[in-house]
Amino acid sequence: MERIFWVECPNCSTRWYADWQMRTAKHDMVCPHCSKEFPVDEAAWIDERDRP
């Protein structure tokens, strides 16, 4: 199973999941709801726990 993480937009609080490679990429995240661009480390909430 592919690893994912959950992220929350600091602007509108929308939560979504992304591929784990985005967690360490040099690219900004883009909120699917409000289109705000932000670095992953500026997310309002991140859940990166492994799922069994």
Backbone torsions as a table, in degrees:
resi	resn	phi	psi	omega
1	MET	NA	136.3	-178.7
2	GLU	-73.0	139.9	-179.0
3	ARG	-81.0	139.0	178.2
4	ILE	-130.4	172.2	169.6
5	PHE	-143.0	156.3	179.0
6	TRP	-101.7	144.3	-178.0
7	VAL	-138.3	148.8	178.3
8	GLU	-121.4	132.5	179.7
9	CYS	-65.4	131.8	178.3
10	PRO	-74.0	-10.7	-178.0
11	ASN	-94.1	-49.2	-172.5
12	CYS	-120.2	-1.0	177.5
13	SER	69.2	14.9	174.3
14	THR	-69.3	137.0	177.5
15	ARG	-111.6	139.3	176.5
16	TRP	-151.3	169.3	178.7
17	TYR	-109.2	154.4	-179.8
18	ALA	-139.1	158.5	176.4
19	ASP	-62.7	142.5	-176.2
20	TRP	-56.3	-31.2	-179.4
21	GLN	-61.0	-27.2	176.8
22	MET	-69.9	-22.2	-178.5
23	ARG	-64.2	-33.8	-177.6
24	THR	-111.9	2.5	180.0
25	ALA	-71.8	160.0	179.2
26	LYS	-88.2	8.3	-178.0
27	HIS	-93.8	152.5	174.7
28	ASP	-77.1	152.4	170.9
29	MET	-81.0	154.5	175.9
30	VAL	-128.8	119.6	-178.7
31	CYS	-64.8	129.5	179.8
32	PRO	-72.5	-11.8	-178.5
33	HIS	-97.4	-53.7	-174.9
34	CYS	-107.7	-4.2	178.2
35	SER	68.7	14.4	175.8
36	LYS	-66.9	136.3	175.4
37	GLU	-100.6	135.6	-179.5
38	PHE	-157.9	150.2	174.5
39	PRO	-66.5	145.6	-177.7
40	VAL	-52.7	-39.5	-177.4
41	ASP	-70.0	-9.6	176.3
42	GLU	-97.5	7.6	177.8
43	ALA	-62.4	148.9	178.8
44	ALA	-69.0	-26.5	-177.3
45	TRP	-158.9	138.7	176.7
46	ILE	-135.2	132.1	174.5
47	ASP	-121.3	109.5	-177.0
48	GLU	-117.3	22.6	178.5
49	ARG	-64.6	145.4	173.2
50	ASP	-69.4	140.1	175.6
51	ARG	-102.4	133.9	179.6
52	PRO	-66.6	NA	NA
